[in-house]
Amino acid sequence: MIWLVLGIFVFLGIHSVRMVAPGWRDQQIETRGINGWKGIYALVSAVGLGLIIWGFIQARPDAAFFYEPPAFMRHISYLLIWIAFVALAASSFAAGKIKAMLKHPMITGVKIWAFAHLLVNGDLASILLFGSFLAWTIWNRIAVKRRGDLTPVAGPVINDVKSLVAGTVFYVIFAFWAHEWLIGVSPFV
């Protein structure tokens, strides 16, 4: 379980720099340039994500179970994960109605993803992983609101169509292939 905890710490740690040390972040950008900072950010994020995936695969078989979710929660989770993928896709496109409504679609997508996984996973490794991400997204959303970041203005509906199509395509790829390949667990078993 130590690798999972370390991965969560590294991944969420680098993603929290703007919330806990904005001056240090600005100093790094000034010293290294925006691309230098993004390179460090991406490298640390990749290491953290790799540790999370590896640690989760290692920890899950031996993790204690706290609850056994009812079977119908899987269907609710499938729908929520699709919504999360659409929200994540919306964060990558120009604003449409979806992006404007969600205000911060990446944070919303991760929050929905974490919540959906908590609905269907009652083992300690899952609670630690998805609970950490859910708590982090709540904290991040509060920080973004306090910072006063601008929210997107609704744009043309074609951007929503792009978000729906891209989100659905990635959902299908991930649900039917990539999840089992990366995580070792098929969502539909």
C-alpha positions as CSV (number, residue, x, y, z in Angstrom):
1,M,0.0,0.0,0.0
2,I,3.0,2.3,0.5
3,W,3.5,2.8,-3.3
4,L,-0.2,3.7,-3.7
5,V,0.1,6.3,-0.9
6,L,3.4,7.6,-2.3
7,G,1.8,7.9,-5.8
8,I,-1.2,9.8,-4.4
9,F,1.1,12.1,-2.5
10,V,3.3,12.8,-5.5
11,F,0.5,13.2,-8.0
12,L,-1.9,15.3,-5.9
13,G,1.1,17.2,-4.4
14,I,2.3,18.6,-7.7
15,H,-1.3,19.3,-8.6
16,S,-1.7,21.3,-5.3
17,V,1.3,23.6,-5.7
18,R,-0.8,26.4,-7.0
19,M,-3.1,26.1,-4.0
20,V,-0.4,25.8,-1.3
21,A,2.6,27.6,-2.7
22,P,1.5,30.0,-5.5
23,G,4.6,32.2,-4.9
24,W,7.0,29.3,-5.3
25,R,5.2,28.2,-8.4
26,D,5.4,31.7,-9.9
27,Q,9.1,31.8,-9.0
28,Q,9.7,28.5,-10.8
29,I,7.9,29.8,-13.9
30,E,10.0,33.0,-13.8
31,T,13.3,31.0,-13.3
32,R,12.7,28.1,-15.7
33,G,10.1,29.6,-18.0
34,I,6.6,28.3,-18.5
35,N,7.7,25.3,-20.6
36,G,10.4,24.4,-18.0
37,W,7.8,24.4,-15.3
38,K,5.3,22.4,-17.4
39,G,8.1,19.9,-18.1
40,I,8.7,19.4,-14.4
41,Y,5.0,19.3,-13.7
42,A,4.4,16.7,-16.4
43,L,7.3,14.6,-15.3
44,V,6.3,14.6,-11.6
45,S,2.7,14.0,-12.6
46,A,3.7,11.0,-14.7
47,V,5.8,9.5,-11.9
48,G,2.9,10.0,-9.5
49,L,0.4,8.4,-11.9
50,G,2.7,5.5,-12.5
51,L,3.1,4.9,-8.8
52,I,-0.7,5.2,-8.3
53,I,-1.4,2.6,-11.0
54,W,1.3,0.2,-9.8
55,G,0.6,0.7,-6.2
56,F,-3.1,0.2,-6.7
57,I,-2.6,-3.0,-8.6
58,Q,-0.2,-4.2,-5.8
59,A,-2.5,-3.2,-2.9
60,R,-5.9,-4.1,-4.1
61,P,-5.8,-7.9,-3.8
62,D,-4.8,-7.7,-0.1
63,A,-6.8,-4.6,0.9
64,A,-9.4,-5.0,3.6
65,F,-13.0,-4.6,2.6
66,F,-15.2,-2.0,4.4
67,Y,-18.4,-2.4,2.4
68,E,-19.9,-4.5,-0.5
69,P,-21.8,-2.2,-2.8
70,P,-25.2,-3.3,-4.1
71,A,-25.1,-4.6,-7.7
72,F,-27.3,-1.8,-9.1
73,M,-24.6,0.7,-8.2
74,R,-22.5,-0.6,-11.1
75,H,-25.1,0.8,-13.6
76,I,-25.2,4.1,-11.8
77,S,-21.4,4.2,-11.9
78,Y,-21.3,3.4,-15.7
79,L,-23.5,6.5,-16.3
80,L,-21.5,8.7,-14.0
81,I,-18.2,7.7,-15.5
82,W,-19.5,8.5,-19.0
83,I,-20.6,11.9,-17.7
84,A,-17.1,12.3,-16.2
85,F,-15.5,11.6,-19.6
86,V,-17.7,14.1,-21.3
87,A,-16.8,16.7,-18.7
88,L,-13.1,15.9,-19.1
89,A,-13.4,16.2,-22.9
90,A,-15.3,19.6,-22.5
91,S,-12.2,20.9,-20.6
92,S,-10.1,20.4,-23.8
93,F,-12.4,22.2,-26.2
94,A,-13.5,25.8,-26.6
95,A,-16.5,26.6,-24.4
96,G,-19.9,25.4,-25.3
97,K,-22.9,25.1,-23.0
98,I,-21.4,22.2,-21.1
99,K,-18.2,23.9,-20.3
100,A,-20.0,27.1,-19.3
101,M,-22.4,25.2,-17.0
102,L,-19.7,23.2,-15.3
103,K,-17.4,26.2,-15.0
104,H,-14.4,23.9,-14.3
105,P,-15.1,20.7,-16.3
106,M,-11.8,19.0,-15.5
107,I,-12.3,19.4,-11.7
108,T,-15.9,18.3,-12.1
109,G,-15.0,15.3,-14.3
110,V,-12.4,14.1,-11.8
111,K,-14.9,14.6,-8.9
112,I,-17.6,12.5,-10.7
113,W,-15.0,9.9,-11.6
114,A,-13.9,9.5,-8.0
115,F,-17.4,9.5,-6.6
116,A,-18.5,6.9,-9.1
117,H,-15.6,4.6,-8.2
118,L,-16.4,4.9,-4.5
119,L,-20.0,3.8,-5.2
120,V,-18.7,0.4,-6.5
121,N,-15.4,-0.2,-4.7
122,G,-15.4,-0.9,-0.9
123,D,-11.8,-2.0,-0.4
124,L,-9.3,0.1,1.5
125,A,-7.1,0.7,-1.6
126,S,-10.1,2.1,-3.6
127,I,-11.3,4.1,-0.7
128,L,-7.9,5.6,-0.2
129,L,-7.4,6.3,-3.9
130,F,-10.8,7.6,-4.9
131,G,-11.5,9.3,-1.6
132,S,-8.2,11.2,-1.9
133,F,-9.1,12.4,-5.4
134,L,-12.6,13.3,-4.3
135,A,-11.4,15.3,-1.3
136,W,-8.7,17.0,-3.5
137,T,-11.3,18.0,-6.1
138,I,-13.5,19.6,-3.5
139,W,-10.5,21.5,-2.0
140,N,-9.3,22.5,-5.5
141,R,-12.8,23.8,-6.5
142,I,-12.9,25.9,-3.4
143,A,-9.4,27.2,-4.1
144,V,-10.3,28.1,-7.7
145,K,-13.4,30.0,-6.6
146,R,-11.4,31.9,-4.0
147,R,-8.7,32.7,-6.5
148,G,-11.4,34.2,-8.7
149,D,-10.5,32.3,-11.8
150,L,-12.7,33.3,-14.8
151,T,-15.4,30.9,-15.8
152,P,-16.0,30.3,-19.5
153,V,-18.8,32.1,-21.4
154,A,-21.1,29.7,-23.3
155,G,-20.1,29.3,-26.9
156,P,-21.6,27.5,-29.9
157,V,-23.3,24.1,-29.5
158,I,-20.8,22.5,-31.9
159,N,-18.3,22.6,-29.0
160,D,-20.7,20.6,-26.9
161,V,-21.1,18.1,-29.8
162,K,-17.3,17.7,-29.9
163,S,-17.2,17.2,-26.1
164,L,-20.0,14.6,-26.3
165,V,-18.4,12.7,-29.2
166,A,-14.9,12.8,-27.8
167,G,-16.0,11.9,-24.3
168,T,-18.1,9.0,-25.5
169,V,-15.3,7.7,-27.8
170,F,-12.8,7.8,-24.9
171,Y,-15.3,6.3,-22.5
172,V,-15.9,3.3,-24.8
173,I,-12.1,2.8,-25.4
174,F,-11.4,3.0,-21.7
175,A,-14.3,1.0,-20.5
176,F,-14.0,-1.9,-23.0
177,W,-10.2,-2.1,-23.3
178,A,-7.9,0.4,-21.6
179,H,-9.2,0.0,-18.1
180,E,-8.4,-3.7,-18.0
181,W,-5.1,-3.2,-19.8
182,L,-3.9,-0.4,-17.4
183,I,-5.6,-1.3,-14.1
184,G,-6.0,-5.1,-14.6
185,V,-9.8,-5.0,-13.8
186,S,-12.6,-5.0,-16.4
187,P,-15.4,-2.7,-15.3
188,F,-18.0,-5.1,-16.8
189,V,-17.0,-8.3,-15.0
